[in-house]
Amino acid sequence: MDQLSYKRVWQLAGPNIAANILMVSISFAHLWIVAPFGPEASAAVVTGGRVHFLLMSASMALSVATTAVVARAWGAEDRQEASEATTSSLTLAILISLILGAAAFLLAEWIVGLFSLDPISSKLAVDYIRPTAILNVIFSLALTIATAFRAIGDVVRPLRYSAFATIFGTIGSYALVHGSFGLPEMGVSGIPWGTAFGQLFVVGWFILRWVFRSYPLFPTTHALFDTTRLTQLARIGAPAALEQVIIQTSFVLFMILVAGYGTAAFAAYGIGITILSICIVVGMGFGAASATLSGQNLGAKDPEAARANGWLAMKMAIVIMSAMALVSLIFKAELAALLSIDPEVRSYTEYFIIILAIVQPLMAIEFAIGSALRGGGETRYPLIVTFAGIIIGRFSLGFLVLALDGPVEAMYAVIIADYLVKSVLLILRFRSDGWIKDAEDHAPLAVQSVAGLVRAPVRRYFSRRPRK
């Protein structure tokens, strides 16, 4: 039984990890593409990339709600409900991304000003952020589409989509940055346009086949603006959205603290995070598997299986992420040299890689256990945990380092406390029965049967009638 469970977790996690590696490799490619232009271009790409993730925070939160609703419906063998939830999720993704994209476009210069970059880096960062804001709707749709397929256990299709988007997005970015193949030379601003080029084909291909019902999930026009279902998704996703906002905002604020140590320290932080992202995608892959199984198991009324699969995902994530951390330690000098030509940036990057290697097992816990909770619809507790880790672990110590005029190496190290706090709190919650009870109490209405929705008001009506 254990072997079968491990196999099932890996069947879901493996393709997710591969897809996420492809996605993150784009970030590596972006830094490699602009590396010849110096640390200012690297700092601009790091800044723009962080703002891009901040823009995507709402879509990431929506993906949590999409997973919870679609996976539960699929686990309950209700294909119609899973399709309607997917349709509503796509509608919500469009609305959210357009609103946030418009705000980011208008406030691009103010946002970049928060980082206190040098004038050249600031201008390049604005050039990166504005097209990213315009193209945000494409990125959000691509994420929602992949999430819906993963929620029903189809992890191969998102992998194919990611491969296509990565190849064409990287080629497009390089061509537009350098003006290759007869295209205009756009510099740093060409990166988001090139990335969107690959994603647009994925979104277009999905919509074409989706409309013609070539997938297990199919369009349901009445669910496009179904306020009840949109409210359900928003209710589940709201805590996750706030959590993502806190996470992405904290990353931005922490980058501002690091930026105070100079461009080299700032660029090294961004490069280190990019290197870390390769390990993170492993955690994300196991997290996606854990969330899918949690939702499907709870939909099938098997909470113990949901708990068991969460622990399995955690153990497997710890082993693999720790192994990758060891590899990054061994080749830290080579990795730093690959992504920067500046000696000072390389030195800071090597130290930061050591810090990141230490936090890998803790991050594995956060991804696997936190995702299991969210997949079951329990999104409030992970929000509290994230807030505690950031405030108690990261910023309390970060401002202490700043007050004591500590070196940037000490500032990098406060990340360890952040993940230690979060991993301890998540394990304590997952060991209890409270999360399963809360998940059942706050189960998405979308997974209730039509008969159940009819019976409830009927029972209430007759219970109020006076007995003769």
Secondary structure as UniProt FT lines:
FT   HELIX           2..34
FT   HELIX           35..37
FT   HELIX           39..55
FT   HELIX           57..75
FT   TURN            76..77
FT   HELIX           79..106
FT   HELIX           108..113
FT   TURN            114..116
FT   HELIX           119..134
FT   HELIX           136..151
FT   TURN            152..153
FT   HELIX           156..178
FT   TURN            181..182
FT   HELIX           187..189
FT   HELIX           190..211
FT   TURN            212..213
FT   HELIX           221..223
FT   TURN            224..225
FT   HELIX           227..259
FT   TURN            260..261
FT   HELIX           263..299
FT   TURN            300..301
FT   HELIX           303..330
FT   HELIX           332..339
FT   HELIX           343..375
FT   TURN            376..377
FT   HELIX           380..388
FT   HELIX           389..395
FT   HELIX           396..403
FT   TURN            404..405
FT   HELIX           408..413
FT   HELIX           415..431
FT   HELIX           434..441
FT   HELIX           445..447
FT   HELIX           450..464
//
